[in-house]
């Protein structure tokens, strides 16, 4: 039968209003959707869009305090700026391209310039309410999924000037969403570091920074292990703080106009190049760039006139210049560092010497690795031809998106996942039930080596670590990472927990940027299956098991899953699909990696022994107790 021809005429062309377009194509406005388990999931972008407006008011000199609460999935944000002009309260949150930031004199170096942010929050929320307090009067407007429900009349008020926004993300778009408070706290700290003196009250806690990026680096590093005191430099529209640590990789935090650019951009690239050039010029030595930047911990913040970002979510800066007709980003950053850092190193010879020693240590380590790296890479190349450990997927995080289906392809790239499993039975179940387009499986043959305290040489000497490094494609850095989500999938028993710790130790020891940038997760699978002839309920906690027993009644059949291999591929498909539960491996603002690893993975310490004794639960006793309940 011949295929029916698709009619393409005037009736095929459709114009969507702003609300319909945002709801139909949310990815264009807020990036990936997600359930809140990843730091770049949409619910955090919604929060950021509202907070950015509060920050812009602070930067203009209005209001020194912002209040934020998150409770039962509802966000409430109150600033003490000037408040939206009362006649425009509805328009500002519901008419596209409406805002005050088109006049560059009013908001020369603002983040939100295109008037889209709060409209996207409005359209993607089941309930959205905005109230403006201005000069003794107030006005409120209530919306549902972008539709105006009620525009309240102006009323008198004794409240201070400012704006109050309350919204509930739409759970038909953000399925099973949950705000992870640690992610939100990190976001708040970044606002504070970039706006010294600003107070943010969040769920009963007060956040404030006095010294900007210096405070950020002090929280990120251990004063006992940094190679020299943090260098802190400030200039017009630029601030930089930097030091070197004993960790592997580059730990660089970059910001534009108060926005944390998690994917970097032109300013971060300019800093990396400029730092190398200034150091080479100062020491008059042609050091390898990777040796200069190895173990650096730095933060750079710039103010740019009308910044250009590579997406609406503003995670990567694309601006080539600092201002219209002004210096290029490269020359601006280089000129600042060439003057300030060079002066600092001349005035502080002990710091200069410590920096030189760190660079030369990296150089020695790299040369020691070069021989073994060549052999290991040749071995990995051969293994890749017949790599039984890796069952790859078709779409990868670092693939070049096709122009015609870019938005859809990018969404799938964000979904790209590699499951790291233990043993053949677990990897077999996942392999049979996975989505071959976006989900890969890497199988470990047993417990990996505890690599705490070892040098990177072990990554090449240990075949399993080397193959994992190649599967992820991170030997030369994070820019070539093949999977957005690295999910550790181990049994929920003592051995599984130990393997989980060993894998996390590997990442934190040698590739901490994977964890810092929110790529590493723990897979949660059900502990119990409760069923009768009519219904099956999978339970992830004992509380869920109790509810399921109560719901099904009459002594249902209860199965305790001890290992992933006990779950059939047909069942497993439901646990790694749309409703997959994965817990992010997170580092808080003040986590110091080496201290963390020393506590959990170092030689037995009195503190760890005390912790184990106080929290010890015998699995057999616990299981018997659960089954009696």
N, C-alpha and C positions, 0 to 999 in steps of 0.2 A: 504493500500500500504506500502510495506516494506521501511524503511528509507535507503537512499543511503549511502553506506559505504564511509567514508572519506579516500582517498588514502594518505598514509604517506610514502614517499620515498625520494630519493635524490633531486627530484625537489621541495620538500616541504621546504628544507633548503635554506634560503636566507641570504646573507650577505649585510648589509646596509653600505654605507659609512658614515663618521662622520656626515655630514650635514643632510642626510636623517634620521639618527637615532635620532638626537636632535629634528628635526622637527616632527618626528612621536611620540616620547616620551618626550616632553618638561618637563613634571612633574619630570622626573628623574634628570633633571639638574637645574631647577629653581623653583621647588615646584608648587604651584597652579598658574593658569594663571590669571584669574580675569580681571577687567576693571580699576583697580587703586583705587577703593573705600576702599580696605583693605590695611593696612600697609605692609602685607606680599605678596601682589600681585606681579606677575612676572615682571612687568615693573620696579619696584623698585629694584628687584634682578639684572636685566640687568644693571641698573645704578650703583649698588653697585659693580658688578664684574669689571667694568672699573675703578671705583674710588679706589678699593682695590689695583690695580696695581700702581696707583699714590701714594697712602699712603705708599706702600712698598718702593718706591723710596725715599720718604721723610725720612722714618725710616732708610734707608741706608746712609742718609746724603746728598742726592741730591735733590735740589729744595725745596724752602720754601713756594711755592705758587701753588694753583690749581685753575683753572677757570672753572666754570660750568654754562652753560645756558640751559634753557628749554623754547622752544618757538614753538608753533603750533605742539606739540607732538614730536619735534625733540630735541635730547640731544647732546650737544657739550661739550666735556671735554678736557681740555689742562693742562698738567703738565709741570714742568720744571726740570725733572730728566735727566737721561743720554740719553734718546731716545733709541728706539729699534735699534740694529745693522742693518744697511741699507740692507744688504744682506738677512736678515731674516724677513723683514716686513710682507711678505705674509705668511710665514710659521707660525709665532707666532700667527696669528689670524685665521688660517684655517687648521692647521695640529694638530690633536689631540695628546695630550701628548708631545707637543713641548713647551719648556719654559726654563727659566734660574734658576728655583727654585728647581731643583732636587739636586743641590749641596748645602748641608746644610751649608757650610761655607759662601756662598753668601747670602742666605736667611734663616738663622737658625730659625727665629721666624716670618715667613711670614704667611699670611692667605691663599692665593691661591697657593697650592702646586702641584695640579695635572694637570695643563695646560689645563683646560677645560673652565674656565670662559669666556674669550673674544671670544672663538670659539662659545659658546652658544649664546652670544650677536649677533655675526655675522650671525649665522644660523637663528636666530629668528627676524631679522630685514629686512624690505623691502629694505632699503639702509644702507650700512655700509662703512665708509671710515676711513682709518687710515693713518696718516702722521707722519713720524719720522724726527726730526731735530737733526742732530748730527755733531758737529765739522765743521760747515759751509756748510754742505750738507743736502739735504732733499730727501725723497722718499715717494710717496703716492700710495696706492692701494685701488681700489673701488670694492665693492661687492654688490650683490643683493641676499638676502636670502641664503647667504653663498657661492654663485657662484662668482668666480672672473670675474669682468667685464673688468677691465683694471689695469695693473701694470705700473705705470708711470716710466719714466726714472729718474735716479738721476739728481738732479739739485743743483745749488749753492743757498745759502740763507744767509740772515743776521739775521735770527731768532735765539733766544736762544735755547739751547739744550732742548729736551723734546719730548713729544708725544701728538698728537692731534687725538681724536676719535670723529666722528660724526655718530650717528645712529638714525634710525626711527623704532620703534617697529612695527612688522608686524601686521596690523589690521585684518588680517584673523585669527590670533591666539589670539591676545589680542583684543577681539571685543569691540568696543565703548570705547576704553581706554582713560583715561585722567589722567595726572599727578596732584596729589593734592600737592600743593607747601608746605603746612604745614608738610606733611609727609617727604618731601625731606629736609626741613629745620631742622627737628628733626634729620634726618640721618646725616646731615652736622655737627650739633652741637656735636653729638657723636664723629665724627671724630676729631673735634677740642679738645674736653675734653680729648681724649686719646692721643693727640699729641700736647701738650702745645707748642705754638709758631707757629704752622702751620696756614697759612692764606688761607681761601677758599673764593673766590669771586663767589657769586651765584646771577644771575639776578640783578646785580647792588648793592647787599648788601655785606658787608665784615664780615666774621665770624672768630673769633680768641679767644683762651682761654689762659690765663697766668698761671692758677693754677690747671689745670687738673680736677680731680674728685671733688675737693672742689668747683669749679665753677659749676659743674653739680648739686650738692646738693643744692647750694645756689639758683639756678634757680628753683629747685623743691620744696623748702620749704619756709615758711614764718618766717623770723627771730623773729617775735613777738610771734609766737606760738610754735616754737620748744622747747623741754624740756631742752636742753643744747646745747652749741655751737658745731658746726660740728667738729667731730674728724677726722683728716686727717693724714694718715700714708703712707709712701712710703718706699719700699725696693727694692732689686734686683729682677726684674721680677714680682713685685707685688705692687699694690696701692689700698688702701681701704679708703673710706670716709663713715662716718655713724653718725646718730643722731636718736632721737625719736620725733615723732610728736603727734598731737592729733587725727589723722585720724585712721580709722580701717584698718586692713590688714597689709601685708608686702609689702613694695615698694622697691624691690631690682633690681638694674641694674647691669648686669654682662657682661664682655667683655673678649675676648681672642685675643691677637695679633691685637688689633684694631677692631675686629669684635664684633658687638652687638649681644650677644647670647640671643635672646628674649625668648627662651624656656629654658634658664638656662643650666644645665649640671653638670658635676662633680665638677667644681670650685665653682658654686653657692651652691651646696649641701654641699661642704666642708666648705664654709663660714658659712652657717646656723648652722651646727653642732659645728664648732669651736667657734663661737660667744657664743653659749649657754654654752659650757664647760668653757670658760674663765670667763664668768660672774659668773657662779656657784662657780668656784674656788676662784674668787676674794672675793665674799661676803660670801663664806663658807656656802651657803644655796642651797638646792636642789629645786630651783624654777622650775615650770613647763616650758617646752621649749616654749609653745605657749604664755605664759605670758612675757617671755624675748623678744620674737620676735614681739609681738603685737605692731603695730604702728611704727615699725622700718622703716627708710628711709636710704638706703645704696647703695653704688656702689663698685664693686670689678673689677679690671682689672688685668689679669695675662698675662705673656708672656710664651708661651709653645713651646718647640722644636718639629717641625713637628706634629701639633695638629691633632687629629682624631675627626671628627665631625660625627654626626649620620645621616647627609644627605648632599647632594651637596650644599644646600642653607646655611649650616653652622650656623644654629640657635640654635643648642644644642651640647655642647661639650661632647665627649665621652672619652677623654684621661684620663687614670688613673694615669699617671705620668707626671712630669713637663718636664723631658728630658730623653733621652735614658739612662737607668741604674741609673736614678736619683730618688729623693724622690717621694713618692706617692703624689697625689694632696691633699689628706686629711692631711697628716703629714706636707706638705709644708705650707698650709694655717694655720693650727693649730699652728705650730712653730712660724710663723710670728705674729699672733694675741696674742699668749700666752706671747710673749716678749713685743711687741709694745703697745698693748691695756692695758695689765696689768701695764706696766710702766706708761702709760698716766693716768690711773685711780688713781694710787698711788700719782702721782705728782699733780693731779687736784681733790682734795677731793670734791669740790662743784659739779663738773660734776658727780662724782661717786654717790653722794647723790641724785642728780636729776634723774639719771638713776635708782637708787634703788626705788625711789618714783614712777616712771613711771611703773616699773615692778609690784610693790605692788598694784598700782591702777588697772592694768590689771587683777591681781589675784582676787581682790575684785569683779570686774565686772563679771569675769567668774563664781565665786561662786554664785553671785546673780542670774546669768542666769541659773545655773544648774537645779534648781527645775522647773522653767517655761519651760526650753528647753525640759525636759523629757515629760511634759504634751503635749507641742506643737507637738513634734515629734510623739507621740502616736496618736494625732489627725490627723496629716498629713498622717501617715501610713494608718489609716482607710480611709481617704479621697482619697488616691492614688488608693484604690481598686475600688472606684466609682468616680473618679475625673472628674467631669463635666467640670472643667475649662481647662483641658489639653487634647488635641487631639495629641497624640504622633506620632513620626515617627519611622522607623525601624532601621536606622543607626545613631549612635551617635558619637560625637567628641571623647569621652573617651573609645569607644569600642576597643577591641584588634583585629587588622587586621588579617585576615586569610593569611597564608603564600603563598598560591597559587595565590591569586589575590590581593596581598598587594597594588600595585601601584594604581589600579582602586579603591580599597576600601578606601585608604587614600584620594583620590580625592573627593570621596563622603562624607567622614568625614569632609573635609574642607568646603563642601557645606551644612553641617548640620545646620539647621536654626530653630529658634523658633520665631513665630510672636506673639507679645503681643498686643492684640486688645481690643477695648472697645465695650461692648454690644454684644447681640446675633446676630444681623443682619450682622455686619461686620465680626465677627468670622465665621458665617455661610457661607458667600461668600468665604472667604479664605479657610475654611475647605473643601468645595466642589471642589475647583479648585487647591489645593496644590498638590505637589508631595509627596505622602505618604511615600516614601522611605527616604527622607531627610528633609522634612519640617513638623514641629509641630506647633500647635496653642494653645496659652494660653489666655483665655478670662477673662477680668476684668468685674466686675458687675457695675462699675461706677467709680467715681473719687476716686483714692486711697488717703490715708492720706498724708499730707505734713509732712515728717519725719525730716525736717531740725532741728537740735539742739536736737533731741531725742537720747536716748541711744539705743543700739542694742536690748534691752529688747523688743522694739516695733516689731521687726522682728518676735518674737515668740508670742507676744500677739495679733498681727493683723493676722487673719486667711489668708487673701489674700497674704500678704507679705510672710508668712511662707510657703504657698503652692507654691509661685513663687520661693522661695529659694530652695525648695525641687525639683521642676521641673528642675531647672538649676543644682542642685546637687553641690552647692558651700558652704554648711555650714562649711566644714572643709578646704576650700581653693579652689584655681583655678585649681589644678591638676586634679580634678574629673569633671570639667565642661562638660556638656552633649551636648552643642550646640556651634559651632564655631561662628555663627552669631546670635546675639540677636537683632531682628528687631522690633522697636516700630511702630505699625501700627494704627494711630489714624486719625480721620477726620480732614480735613483742615479747621476747623472753630475755634472759640475762645475756646469752651469747649475741642476740640481735642488737641489744643495747650497746654491748661492747664494740661490735663492728661499727655501729653508728658513730660512736665516739672516735674510733680510729680514723674513719673517713673524714669526719669533721676536723680532726687534728691535722690531717694531711692538707686540707684546704686552708685552714687558719695559719699553718706553719709556712706554706709555700705560695699559696694563692689567696691571700686574705681579701683581695678586692672582690672576689666572687661572693663572699659573705657580706662585705660592706655594701655592695651594690644590690643586695637582695635577690641573688640568684639561687641560693641554696635552701632546700626545704626538706622536711621529714614527712613521708607519706603516712597518713593515718588509715588503717584498715580496721574493720569491725573486730571486736574481741568476742562477741557472742552473736549467734543466730538463734532467734526465738521464733518458732513457727507452730502452726497447727495445719489442718488440711485445707483451710481457706486462705490463710495469710502467712507471709514470712516477713519478719522485722529484723533488720541488722542493727546491732547496738555497739556503739563505740565506747561507752562507759557503763559502769554498774548502774548508775541512775537510769540510763536509757533502758537497760535490761529489766530493771524493776518495773518501769512504766509499761514495757512491752508485755511482761507477764500479767500485769493487772489488766491491760487492754484485751489480751487474748483469753485469759482465764482458763479454768479447767485443765490445769497442768499441761501446758504446751511443751513441745520438745525443745530442749536447750542444748546448743552446741557451743563449746568453747574453742575458738580458733587459736592454736598455739603457734602456728607457722603459716607464712604466706602460701606455702606449697599445699596446705590443706584446703585452700579455697579454690574451687573449680574455675577454669577460664571463663565460663559463662557468668558466674557470679562476679568474678574480678572485673569484668567489663564495666559493671555499675559503679565500682569503687575508684576507677581512674578516668571516668568520663566527665560529663558536665558537673556532676555532684562530687567530684574528687575533693577529699579533705586533705589539705597539706598545711603543715605548720612551718612558718618561716624560721630559719636560723638567723637570729638577730644579734647585733652588737649595739648596746646602748651607747650614748654619747661619751660616757666616761669609761667604757670597757678598754682595758689594756691587754692585748692579745697574749703576750708572753706570761703575764701574771695569771691569766685565766688558764692557759695550757699547763703552767707549772702546778697549779692547784689540782687540776683533774688528771693530768697525764704524766706528771713528774714523779720523782721518787716519793714513796709514802711519807706524808707529812702528818704531824700530830693533829692539825686542823681537819685534814681529810678523814683521818681515822675516827675522830670525834664525831664528825658529821655522819659517817656510815653507821657507827654504833647507835647514834640517836635516831636515825631514820630507817634502820634495818627492818625489812618485812620479809618473812619467809614465804616464798611463792606458794608452796604446798599448803601452808596454813591459810593463806589468803584465799586460795582457790576453794578450799573446803568450806571456809566461812561464807564465800559468795554463793556456793551451791546450796548451802543450808538455808540461806536467806529467802 
